[in-house]
Amino acid sequence: MIRIPTFTLQEKKLPRVIFSIQYSASSVSEALFTLTRKVYDLGVWCFDLPSVKHREAFRELKNLTEDESLIGVGHIDAEEGVSFLGKPLHRFEPTLASTIQKNLFPPHLIRDLKERGLWKSKRFFPTPASSQVFTQKEIDRISFDPSRFDQALSRLRPEESLFLMIGEIYGDWLSALGRVDLLQTMALKTREKGFIPILSANWATHFLPKAKSVNVCAYAIPVNKNWSLFDLDLASKLIKKFDRCLISLDPFDNGKLLTNPAEALSFLFEELRIASAIAEISSEEEGKQILKALETFPSVRPPRKT
């Protein structure tokens, strides 16, 4: 059996690489379950569960194996916890996009992101901006939506996805609007429901300083040897000084760094001192490559209480 180093999060041991099985709309659920089972047979006991299909495959595996040690990391979009004038905030995305662009993004940064093909991606502004912007008074009227958030939480189970990742692009957007308080409320509500919250976002250099006060057990941001937003050097300096638990998203740059996974993990674990990474894989062979590289790294033990 392959040795998998661990780290401790909220007194629970998790692997230093958590696998997320790639799944496309054209794939069938059976293929997703098959790869999940193959990775489990390699010794993996923790899986990222970003969608309904992933949760179904995980439940099938747990029922089949009766393995109580299996654990998942669930996801909830922070948008599901906020509203504006009683309406879901996603209905106002064009206005949100224009407001954030005006307040946060100087022209030279917009040009750079457009040249890199990122501007209209899911990490920034998948919705086109409008000519309107929110006033500060309207931003202040964005509110926590308990009924929608409870409904979203009801689809998840603490016994299968004890750790719950909250945020995604709305983690960035709410922090950019100065409404980190809404993320704090969502984190508290997830704890009340028996989950342990992790906060996720994309814009590391902007998000981490803004959201450090939120009561979560860890922060998840995309960072790897090739890039991090907005600037890798600046993000790396910030990460090294950040005194909260960090998880890398996209640690292998969408597969580009899998030619040398040990080097990619060394950058994260040794240079940046990041605790863990969530890695997407599309085959058993990719899983084996990562697990072999992972064997060379130590477990991260919590500091001894005095």
N, C-alpha and C positions, 0 to 999 in steps of 0.2 A: 504494500500500500504506500502511495506517495505521501511524504510528510508535508503537511500544509501548515505553515506558520500562522499564528493568530495574533490578534490584538484584542484588548478589552474595551468594551463600550457599554457604559451603564451596568457594569458588573457582569456583562455577558461576553463570552468569547466568540469572536467572529473571525473568519479567514481574512488574511491580508489582501487577497483578491477574491472578490465576489463576482460570480459569473452571471452575465445577462445573455440569454439565448436570443440571437437575432431571429426576428420573425417578420415576414412581409405579408401583405394582404392576400397575395396569391398562394401563400403556403397553406398547407392543411394542418389542422390541430395535431394530427397523428405524428407529423414530422417534428413538430415542436416538442411533443412529449417524448418522442424517441431520442432526440438529442439531449433533452433534460435527463432522461434515464441513463444514457451513456456517460454523461458527465458525473452523475451521481455514483455510478459504478467505479469511477476513477478515484472516488473518495471525497467528493465535494458534498457538503451538507447545507450550504447556504446559497440561495439564489435571489437575484434581482427579479422583481415581479412588476414590471411597468404597465402591464395591460391585463384585460380580462382573460385573454387566451393564455398568458403566462400563469395567471393564478389558477386557471382550470388544469393546466398541465401539472402544476405543483401539487394541487389537491389530489390528482390522480396518482401521482408518484407516492404521496404520503399514504394514501389509502392502500396502495398496492404493497408497499414495503412495511407499513406499520412502524415506520421509523420516527419516533417522537423527537429525535434530535434535529430533524430537518427544520430549517428556519428560512423565512423569506423576508425581503425588504420591499414593502409596498410603496405605492406612489399616489399622491393626490395633488392635483393642480391647484395652486393657491387661488386661482380665479373662482373656484367653486365655493370659496368662503367669503366673497365680497360682492357688494351690489352698489348701485347708484340710483337713488330715488326709487328704491324698491325693485329695480330691474337688474338682471345679471350684468356684471361689468363688461363681459365680452361683447355685449351689444354696442358698446361705445369704443371699441378698439381703434377705429380710425382716429378719433379725437384723442385717445390715450397716446397713440403713436406720435401724433403731431406735437402734443404737449411735451413728451419726453425728449423728442428730437430737438425741440426748440430750447429746452432748459438744460440739456445735458451734453449734446453733441455739437462741437464746433465744426465748421465746414471742412477743415482739413481731415478730421477723423472720419466724417461721412464719406469723403472722397476715397480715403484709404480702404474703408470697409467695402465700398462699392467695387473698387478695383480687385479686392480679394474675393468677391462674390458672396460676401456674408450679409450684406445689408438687408436683403429680403428673405433671409434664412430664418429657421425656427429659433435661432439663438438671438435674433434681434427684432425685426419687424416683418413678420410674415403677412401682416395686414397693411395695405397701403394707407398712408397718412391722409387726413382730411385737411381742409383749410381752417378748420376750427381748432381751438385749444381750450382746455379747462382753465378756469380762473382758480385762484387759490381757494376761494370760498367753495367752489365746486369740488376741488380735491379734498377739502376738509369734510365734505358731505359723503364721500365714499365710506361705506360702513360694512362692518362684519355682518354676514348673512347666516345666522345660526341654523335656519331650516335647511338651506341648500347644503351647508357644510355637514350637518348631521346626516343628511341623505347620502352624501358622498362617502362618509365614514361607514355608513351602514352596509356598504358593499364589501367592506374589508373585515378581516377577523384577526384580532390580536394574537390568537393562538397559532396562526400561520405566518402573519407578517407583523411581528412584534414591533419591528422598526419601520417607521413610516416617513418617507421622504416627501416634504411639502415644499412647493415652490414652482420650479421650472421657470418659464419666461416671466410669469407673474411675480416670481421672487425678485427678479431684476426690476420689473416695472413698478411694483409697489415701493421698493426701496428708492427708486429714482424719483418717485412722487413724494418722498418723505413720509410714507405711511408704513414704516416698519412696525408700528403699533399693531397693525392688522395681522402681520405675520406672528407677532407675539401672542395675540389672542388665539390664533389657529393652533399654535404650538401648545398652549395651555389646554385647549379643548381636546386635542388628541391625547394628552396625558390623562385627562379625566375619563376618556374612553378606554384606557388601558394600553395605549400605544406609546412608543418612545420616539419622539420626533427628531428628524434630521432635516436641516434646511438646505435646499438646493437652489442654485442659480447659475447663470452663465458668465456674468461680467465680473470676474474675480476682483480686479483692482478697485472697482466701484462698490461692489456688494459686501465684501468681507468687513471693511471698516464700518459700514452703515448698519450691518445686521449682527454685529458681535454681541450686542446686549440681549438678543433673543434667547429664551430659555429652551435650548435644544441640546442634544448630546453630541452633535457633530454638524459640520458644514460640508456640502458636496459641490465641487466646482470643476469644470473641465480644465485640466492642465496635463501636459505631457512634455516630453523633451523638445517637441517642435513648436508648440504654441500654447498660449493662454490669453484670455481677453482681460484688458485691452492690449497689454504689452507684456511679453513673457518675462523680460528682465525685471520690470516693476512688480509683476505678480510674484515672481520668485522671491524677491526681497521681502515682500509683504507676508508671504506664506511662511518664510523662515522665522519671522518675528511673531506670527500669529500663535497665541497660546491656547487655542482650542483645537479639538480633534478635527482633522481634515480628511476628506475622502476624494480621491481623484476620479473624475468622470472622463471617459475617452482616454485612458492611459496609453493606448497604443496608436493614437491618431488614426482611427478608423482602419486599423490593420496595417498601416504603413510601417509601424515600428516592430511588427512581429518577426522581422528578419533577425532581430536581436532582442528578444523580450527581456533578457537579464539586464541589458544596458538600459532599456526603457524603465524597468522597475528600480534600478539602482539610482537613476535620476530622481525618482519620486521618493523612494524610501530612505536613501542615504544622503542625497544632496538637499532635498527639500524637507526631509523628515516627516513625510505624510504617512499616516497610519495605515491606510487601505486604499484600494482602487476597485471600481466596478468596471469590468471588462466585457464588452460584447464579443461573442464568438459565434461563428456560423458553422463550425464543424468540430468533430471530436478531436481531430488532429491539432487544431488551434488550442483547444483545451489542454491537450497533453504538452504542447510547447510551453504554454504559460506555467503549468504546474511544475514542469521540470525546472524552469528558470526560478520559480518561486522557492524551490527547495533550498536554494543557497542563502536565503535571507532568514534572519532570526525572528522569533515571535517578539511582540512588543508587550512588555509586562507593565502593569500599572505601578506608579510609585508606591513604595512601602509606607504605610501609615506609621507615624511616630507618636 
